[in-house]
Amino acid sequence: MRAATVVTLPDVTVTEIRPSVGQTLLWFLDRYRGEEGALNCPVLCRLRGPLDRDRLREAVDQVMSRHEALRTTFTGGGRRLRALVRPAVSPEIREVDLSGEPDPGASADREVAGELGTRIDATASAVRITLWRLAEDHHVLCFNMHHMVTDSWSCNVIFEDLCAALEGKAFGDTSAYSRFAEEQRETLAGPAGKRLSAFWGERLKDLSLPPLPIRQATAGAPRDTRLVQHVLDAPTVAALDALAKRERSTMFVVLLTAYYRALRSVSGAEDLAVATLFANRSAEHRRTVGFLANMVLLRTRLTGTDFAAHLRATHGTVMEAFVHQALPFQMLPINLGGTDRRLDDVVFQMMADPVYSTRAGGLDIEVLVPDDVATRFELELVAVPDRSTVRVLLFYNPDRFDREFVESLLAAYVGICTTAARGAAPHTHQAGGPPAAAHGRPR
């Protein structure tokens, strides 16, 4: 492995490491599609109980010290992009007192939306922390990060480590993000990289994106994100889960199958490609914080009308992609040519079941899943498990899609899920689908 370089900057000595392939892509996106916080990836939680600010500060410092990625800033660009790791960082925790507002909860919602919609400058610090005080024993904490230093899986690790630090517990093993980045480069440069490229070249041969009523982007138009949503009720979710178990698959596959069917219903296409994010982690990197997740293109052909048959086809697609997920999305051997459509125009994601509540440091801590995060994609369906229900969030860029079309797509999706649930009977077989491949929303 290439040795890291020690660089002396004014008042601090930092270590220069090589950015990963994914970080290089996100740096480009940050410059051209990073407005409105589209590359923000927050840990957001509600704290109830007597808050010891010194203890919280110490816990935050421990988490920052533990994870190299959180102490990383970036400079340069393109092939000259550099990642600089500071040896010790104690970030500012911005405190905002809302306890005197007429409705502290509503004020907090507005403040959180503003924070999540504000871009993070990763040249100065990739981490921005805010603590809102709603009452003496009620706070909201936002550990907001640039996507270049984290992903959804990493957010879970950060939350767990923060709780452990509040409790004064010992940390388990971890590994530095720079190690993952170096291992990735070595893999892609060797025989394994050639095998990955060959697989995806064959899998995506002659691919064309489904015809959707997507407009050409307006030059110079500010990027915007809109949302339509629906909640799949508990009986529907239970029936879909039973169907997944009967087919020895997962809810991720069932909900993705419904998305394929909805896209087919509005486009007429049977050859469908949907992008998603996989965790892209080996066992040794399960506790590594950083941007490890990789976008994967899932191509499936639907024929006939049988939902179970479509589910099995989708399951095969997901399993193949899981095995071959390590090739970075920007290295896929495919060129659409002659169109401004992108391979990640249409995205499906399912968030992993979060730890909704826990207790640490004398506080009751509740994880909050915000809807107000911008998206860098044109059309993104996110399934969010919420105990016994599933929230379906369909984000879209109004410059590219009409709301009427997006609402019709969501209605089709909900109808397909409901119809599939009616035909599903509960069974008790254990699911045999892929491991937790779906990484969740890239925030």
N, C-alpha and C positions, 0 to 999 in steps of 0.2 A: 504493500500500500504506500501511496505517496505521503511523505511526511508533511505535517502541517507547518505553516510558516508563521513565525512570531513577528508581529508588526507593532511598532511603537507609534501611537498617536498622542496628541497633546493630552497629558495628565492620565494616560491609561495605556497599558500594554494589552493588545488583543492578539488572538490567534486567527490567522487566515486559513479557511478551509475551502475546498472546491464545492460550489453549489451542486445540487443534484439536477438530474435532467428535468424533473418536475418543477423544481424551483426556478429554473431558467425559463420554462414556459409561463409560469405564473408571473414572473417579473415582466415578461412581454405583455401579458394580459393586464397587469396592473397599470401599465402605461397607456393601454388602448381601450380596456373594458373594465377598469377598476373603480369607476366612479360610483357614488352612492353606496359605498360600503359593500360592493358585490364580492369582495375578497375578504370580508371579515368573517371570523369563525369564533363565536363567543362561547364561554361557559357562563351561564346565567342562573343564579339561584337566589331563593328567598331565605333569609336568616331570621328565625324567631327565638327570642330569649335574650339574656343579658350578654351583650357583645363586648368582649375584651379586645380593644383595638390593638394593643401591643401584641397580644397573642395572634391576632389575625395578621399583623404585619410580619411577625416572625414566621408564620406558616407560609405566607406568600414568598418571603425571601428564601425559605427552604426549597419550595417548589422551583423557583427560578434558578437556584444554585444547582439543583438536581438535574435539570434538563438543559443541555447545551443549546438546543434549538431556540429556547425562549430568550437566550442572551445573545442572539444573532441579529445583526443588521446587515444591510446590503449596500453595495456601491458599484458604480460602473454600469455595464450593460452588455448584452449580447455575449460574445465569447470572452469579453473582459469583465463579466459580472463576478464580483467577489463577495464572499460571505465572511463577516468578521465576528468572532465570538469573544465577548468580554468575559473576564474571569469571574467577576462578581457584579451583580446588578441588584439594586434595591429600588424597584420602580415606584414612582409616585402613585399613591392611592388617592384619587380625587374624591373628596367627600362633598356631598350635596344634601343639605338639610331640607326636607320637604314636609317636616312635621307640622309646620305652621300653615300649610296650604289648606284651603277649604275641603279638598278631596285629595289626600296624599296618594291614594292608590291610582287615581286617574292621572295625577301629575307624574307619578313614577312611570306609568305606561308611556306617556309622551316623552319623558326623558330617555327611557330605554330605546324607544323608536329613533330618537335623534342620535343617540350614541351608536346604534347599530347601522344607521344610515350615513355615518361619517367615516370617510376613508382613513385608514391607518398608513402613516408614512413609515415604511420599513427601513428607510435610510437612517432614521433617528432612533426608533424603537419599534419593534414588532408587537409589543404588548402595551395595552392601555387598560387601566383598571379604574373602575368607578364604584363607589359605595354610596347608595342613596339611603338616607334615614327617613323612614316614614313615621316612626314612633321610637320611644326609648328602647323597646324590645322588638322592633320590627325594621329590618333592613333588606335591601336588594343589592346583591353584589354582581358586577359584570366584569369578568376576566376576558376582555376582548383582545383577539389576536389576529394578526395578518395570516392569511391562509398559507403563506410561504413557510411558516414555522409550525403549522399544526394541521390536523384534519379531525374528522368527527371521532375516530377511535382515540386519537391523542387527547381530545377534550375529555373523554371518559377517564383516561389515565390521570390527567391534571386534576379533575374533580376528586378522584379517589385519593390522590396524593395530598391534596389540600386538606381533605377530611382527616387523613392519617396524621398530618402535621398538627392540626388543631387538637388531636387526641394525644399527641406526643408519642405516637407509635413509630417503630422502626420501619424504614423503607425496605422494599425488596430490591432485587437486582434490576438494573436497567442497562441500556447501551446507548452510546452517543449517536446522534443522527448522522454525523460525518462518516461513521462506520457503515451505516446502511448505504449512504450515497456512493462510497467507494466500492462496496460490494456490488451495487447495481451497475456501475460502470464496467467492472471486470466481467460481470455476467453478460452484458450486452455486447461486449467486444469479443466474446469467445463463441464456441460452438453452440452454447445454449441460446445465445442471441440470434444466431442464424436459424435455429430450429423454430424459435418463436416467430420470426419474420416469415418463414415459410408457411407455418400454420395459418397465420392471419392473412397472408397473400392468397391462399387457397380458400379460406373461409369467406373472405370478402370479395372474391372474384366476381366481376360483372355487377357489383352492387350499384343500385340506384335508390335514392331516397324517395319515400312515398310522396305522391303529389298532395301537398297541403296548400291551403290558401294563405301562403306566407308572402308578404310584400317585400320588395327590395328595401334595404335599409335607407333611411333618409340621411343624406350626407350632413354631418354636423349636428344631427339631432341629439339632444341630451338623452341618455339612457334612462328608462323608467321601468318599474316593475309593478304589475298589477296581480291581483289574486282573486280567484273564485274557489270556493271550498264546500265540502260536504262531510258529514260524519256518518260512517257506516256503523249501524247500531250493533249492540252486543249479539243478538240472535244471528244477524248476517255474518258477523266476524266468526262466531262459534261454528257456524255451518261451513264457512270457507276453510277454517282451520281443520275441521273434520275431513273435508275434501282433500286438503294437502296431505294429511296423515294417511288417508286411504290410498293415495297415489304415491306414498312414500316420498313426498317432496316437502316444500316449505311454503309459508305464507308469502314470502318474497316472490316465489315463482307463480303462485296463484294470482297475486295482485298484478304482477307483470303481464301474465297471460291476459288478464282483463284489459290491460292497457293496449296490448297488441290488437285485441278484438275491437276496442273502441277506435283505434287508429284505422283499422281496416274498414270499419263502418263509415267513417267520414272521408276516407280517401279512395276506397275501392281496391287498394293494393293488397296482395297476399304475401309479397316479399317485403318484410318489415325490418327496419333496423332502429334500435333504441339504445342510446348511450346510458351508462350507469357507472357508479363508482364502486370499486372493490377495495377492500382493506389493504391488499398487497403486502401481507406481513407473514414472515416465517416465525417459528416459535421463539427464536432468540430476540425478535424485535416486537414482541407483544407489548412490552412496556416502554418502547421507544417513543418519545414525543417528537413530532416533526411531520412534514408533508410526505407521507409514504403512499397514500391512496393513489390509485391509478384509474383513469377513465377507461372503460371497456365498452366496445361496441357489440351489442347482442343482436345477431341477425337470425330471424326465424321466419319460416314460411308456413302460413296457415292455409289449410285446405279443408273444405267441408264445414260442418257446423258444430261438431261435437266438442264441447268445452274440455272434457277430460283428455281427448286426443290432442287438443291444442296445448293443454297443460304439460303433457308428456313431451311434446316437441320442444316447448320452452324449457322444461327441466333439462333436456339434453343440451340445449344451447348454453344454459347457465353453467352446467357442469364442465363442458369443454372450455368455456371462457375462464372459469375458476382455475383450471389447471394451467392455462396459458395467459394469465392476467399480467405477467411481469413486463410485457413490452409496453413502453410508454405510448400513450395515445397519439402523440404527435409523430411517432415513428411508424404508425400503421402504414403498410405498403399499399396505399390507395389514393387516387387523385380523382376527385369528382369532376374537375375541369368545367369551364364554361358556365359556372353558376356561382352565386354568392351564398348558396346553401353550405352549411358546415355539418360535419359528422356529429357534432354535439348540439344541433338545433333542437332535437327532441330527446328529452332526458327523463328517466324514471329512477327514483330513489326511494328506499325504505329505510327509515331510521331504526336503529337497533332499540330494543326495549330499554329505556333509561332506568337508572335507579331514581325513582320518583321522590323518595324522601329517605333521610337517614338522620342520625344524631351524632354530633361530634363537637367537642370542646364546649359542652353545655348548651349547644344550640340545636334546634330543630331545623334541618336544612332541606329545602324542597327545590328540586331541579325544575327550571322553567324552560319551556320550548317555545321560542319566539316565532311569530309569523312575519315579523317586520324586517326580516333580513332580505336584502336585495339578491337577485340571482344574476349570474353572468350568462345564463342560457336563454334562448328565445322562448322555449316551451318546456316547463319542468313540472312533472307530477311527483309529489312527495307524499308517501304514506307514513303517517305518524301513529304508531300504536299508543293508545291512551287507556291503559288498563284493559278493559273488556271491549273497547271500541277502537276504531281506526279513523283518524282525521285524514281526509284526502285534500291536499292543498295543490291547486293547479296554478302555478305562476306563469306569467307570460309578459312578453314585451309588446306593449300596445302599438309601437311603431311598426311591428311586423305582423301582428295578428289582430283581427277584430274581436271584440268582447263576445259578440254573438256566436262566433265560431267556437271560442274557448268554452262558453257556457254549454253549447251543444255537445262538445267533446266530453265535458264533465258529466253531463246528463247521460250520455251513452255509456260512460264508464260505470256510473252508479247503477244504471239499469242492468248492465252485464253482470256486475258483482251480485246484485240482488237475485237475478235469474239463476245464476250459477249456485247461489246459496240455497235456493228453493229445491234444487235437484240434488243437493248433497245430504247424505245421511251420516250421523255421527258414527265413528269407529274408534277403536282404541289402539290401533297399530302405532308404533313409534315412527316418527319421521326419519327418513334415511337420505335426506337431501344434502346439499353441499354444506360445509361449515359456514360460519357467519361471514359469508362473502360480501354481502352488501354492507358498505361502509356507512352509508347515510349521507345526509346532505353536506356539499362541500362548502362549509362556512368557516 
